[in-house]
Amino acid sequence: MNTYLGKCDCGATEVAISLPMELSHYAPRACDCDFCTRHQTAYLSDPQGVIEIKSRVPLHSLQQGSNQATFLSCSTCSTIMCVTYSKGSVRVGTVNATRLDDKALLQPAVSVSPQRLSPEEKTERWLALWSPLSVKS
């Protein structure tokens, strides 16, 4: 596994994503909805990877669109760190790749339009593409 680190603007929240391939293999997904475009986010995950979020401050949770997924941001600087989805005991997520220290190694982001998917199609896609996630705050 290859582990890559990142943090929010103020440094209170950190992210680590462990991936089976080197970062240069991945192209993050840039959601074209108004919320993600406004926050200039692009998301990275691999179902064979692992994401860990650590924060010295409480994380802020918010929902957009279909209200199925939860965006986690630093409560101090409001930087979006990841998006999560839980089903039963399974929790998966995708990292805001723009926060990674080595983001320059990534391939160009690919535009995606999840708002065009049904609620069921979204959750199936997330469970198939997103990484197992743990949050420690």
Secondary structure, 3 states (H helix, E strand, C coil): CEEEEEECCCCCEEEEEEECCCHHHCCCEEECCHHHHHHCCCEECCCCCEEEEEECCCEEEECCCCCCCEEEEECCCCCEEEEEEEECCEEEEEEEHHHECCHHHCCCCEEECHHHCCHHHHHHHHHHHCEEEEEEC
